[in-house]
Amino acid sequence: MAKNTNEEYDWLSDPFDEKKIAEERERMAMSGTSKGLVGVGCLLVVIGLFAMAALLLFGIL
């Protein structure tokens, strides 16, 4: 069956609008500072896990 051609296309909420896509990406993007803080936090968690594993292996903890 053919799609109903009587429906009007909604140009106001066009999902393929390049300007709206760019604005949404800009709004959703993390800044350089927040990316750095997330990276440092992940690094600290990994170091902490290795330190706890080492302490458990050597029987200190």
N, C-alpha and C positions, 0 to 999 in steps of 0.2 A: 504494500500500500504506500502511496505517496504521502509525504509529510504535508500537513495543512499549510498551504501557502497564503492563507488569509491573515495569518498572525503577523503583526508588525514587529520589526526588530527593535529592541530597546537600545538605542544609541547612547543613552545616558549611563547605562551600566554595562558597557561593552567590555568583556573580559580580555579582549585582545588590544586594548588601548595602550599604546607604548608609554604615554605620559603617566597614566595611572600606575602601570607596572613599575616604572622608574621611581615614582613617589613612594609606592609601597615598599620597594626594596630599600630606599633611603630611610624610611621610617623604621623598618624592621632591623636594619643593620646595627651591629654593635660598634661602638667607638673603639679606637685604638687602646685607650686606657682600660676600658672594661675587658677587652680581649687579653691585655697584659695581666690584669688582676686575676682573671680566670686561669690563665696559664701558670702563674705563680702559685695559686691555690692548689692546682692539680699537682704541681711539682712537690709542694710541701706534703701533700697527702701520700704521694709515692715514697718520698723519703721517710716519712713517718712509718709507713707499712714495712719498709725494709728494716728500719731500726727496731721495730717491735719483733719482727721475725728473727733478727740477729740476737736480740736479747733472749727470746724464747729458746733459740738453738743452743746458746751458751749457758742457759740455766740461771741467768741473772734475774730475770723477771719472775 
